[in-house]
Amino acid sequence: MFSDPCILRVYQSSSNRYNDDVDDQDQGWRQRLFQPTRSRSIPYVRAWNIALRTAHLMGTSMLVGGYAFGASADQLRPLLYLSIATGGGLVVVEAYPSLHFVFEGWGLFLLGKLALLSFVPFAHRYRVTILLAIIALAAVGSHMPARFRHYSLLYKKIIER
């Protein structure tokens, strides 16, 4: 396919990034879904990520503070929905290039935070506890060692970035 040995080595390296120990029969659907052959990207992805993360941190911090200091659920509902929407937006930004992140440690933490945040409207009595658990997950997930953060449960190894 490639005549230049350098290009061939880079192509083989990138195409096997996730699948070193998986035989060709197994690669089909997983390869297409979790590591597409054509690179996908969102225009201005860095700006989207920064804007969504900033709005997410602002909304979530005001939400937790509001609940902790006794603001009414009606006053805080827009902040709850902002937190859920911006968290979902961050998932889309991460998922568009490849869905593989959901099998890595940091992706599991992210999905866990979103799931917990979605319970707040239904478990209003435990909202502060749930939100503090989300903050704890965020802190641990953001700062855990790369061997856990990028470990793939699907491929049973650390995914190099």
N, C-alpha and C positions, 0 to 999 in steps of 0.2 A: 504494500500500500504506500509506504514512504520509502524513498531511496536514500535520504540522508539519515545516517545512523543516530545522530543527535535527536532529530525530530522523532524518529521511531522510538527511542528510549523515553522521551518525554511523553509521547502518546501512550505507550504501554504503561508507564508509571501512573499517568492520570486516569486511564481507563480501569486500572486495577486498584485504585486508591482504597476502595471499601471492600473489595472482593478477593483479596489475595488467596484465601483458603477455600473459596467457593468454586465448584466446578461449573463448566459452561452451561449445563442443563439448568442449573439453579438460578442463573443470572437473569433470565428473561424479564419477567414482570418487575422484579425488585430493581433490576438495573434501570429500567425505563422510568420507574416511579421515583426512586430515591436518588439516582445519580444519572440524570439525563445526559445523552451524548452531546447535545447542543446546549451550550451555556445559556441559562435564562437569567435575565436581570431586569430590575425595575429602574426606569430612568430616575436619576437623582436619589438613589436608594439611601445614601448616607444622610441626606437632608431629611428624607422621610423618617428615617430611624431616629435622628436627633429630635425632630419635632414631636413624633409620637412618644418617645421616651420622656421628653420634658413635660408634655401634657399629662402623661401617665403619672409621673412623680408628683406633679402639682396636684392633680385630682385626688390621687391616693392619700397624699399627706393631709390635705384639707379634709378628706373623708374621715380618716382615722382620728384626727384632732377633733372634728365636729362630733363624732360619736363618743369619743372619750370624755368630752366636756358637756355632753347631754343635749346637743342640738337635736331637733326633731327629725324623724326619718323623712318627712316630707321636704324639709329644707335640704337634706343631704342626698336625696334620691338622684338629682342630676349629676352630682359628683360620683355616685356609685356607677351610674350608667357611663359616665365619661371614663372611669377607670376600667370598666369592662370593655368598652369600645376601643380605647387606646391599647389595652393589652391584646385584644384581638387583632388590632392593626399591626402591632409588633410581631405577632405570630405570622400574619400574612407576609410581612416584609422578610421574615426569616424563612418561611416555607416556600416562597415562590421559586427560588433557585433550585431547591431540592428539599423533599420532605424528610430526608434522613434525620434532620435535627430532632425529630420526635423520639428517636431511639437513643439519643445521647443523653447523658446525665443532665445537662443544663436544659434540654428540651423537656424532659420529664418534670423537672422542677417548674418550668414555665407553665406547662399544662396543669400541673397541680395547683399553682397559684390561681390560674384562671378558674379552675373548677371550684376552689374555695370561695373566690370572690363572687361567683354566681350563686352561692348559697346564702349570701347576706340578706337578700330580700325575703327569703323564706325562713331564716333562722335569726330573726331580728334580735331576739333576746341575747344571742351569743355573738353579736356582730363585732364587738371590740375584741373578744378573744379570737375570732376568726381572722380579723384584720391583722392582729399582732402575729398570728401564726403565718400569715402571708408575708409579712415583713421579715420574719425569721427565715422563711424559705428563700426569700429574695436575697437576703444577706449571705446565707450559706451557699446558695446556688451561684451567686456572682463571684464568690471568693474561694470556692473549693478548688483543690489541685486539678490540673489539666487531666491527670490520669482518671479522675472521676467525671469531670466536666465533659470530656470528649470521648468517654468510653461508650461504644455502641453496643447496646443489648442485642441488636440484630446481627451484627458481624462478630461479636465477642472479642473486640479489640479496640484500642484507642485509635480514633480517627485523626490523622494529622491534618492540620490546617495549612 
